[in-house]
């Protein structure tokens, strides 16, 4: 592989990992990223430092996505409360992580129980809910995929760490013990 020094360049690999992650989100499948991880793990020695950096990046990204999800939900609650003087919070308490899965008709019915709406208000509210659901569903899906990829890499790192500890223990030394 002398003709491809970038394959050994950690910065290039890190960049490739983040590009593949974005592609996975766009394509809706983690396959490309999982293949990349397997290639890095199969490398001798495995590129564990790179994989730890990717796990750290994905952990931060996952936190950001969860924050975005709850911001979208809170924005919807605020808009509905300000425009229609209706509190949807009780409907969302049962499963705050899946508010985008609540049927729009159920939300409209709950609102209509609290307040009557003109047809144009109901139509506008349906659009608001539809857009909010679409945004939240995308963020939720991205978070789920991010967690799946992060967990896959983390499991590989834990397995490699266990394997290394066993190998060090097999040579007669306690894990972590140094040769003198």
Helices and strands as residue ranges (DSSP letters): G 5-8, H 10-27, H 31-42, H 48-84, H 89-92, G 96-101, H 104-114, H 119-170
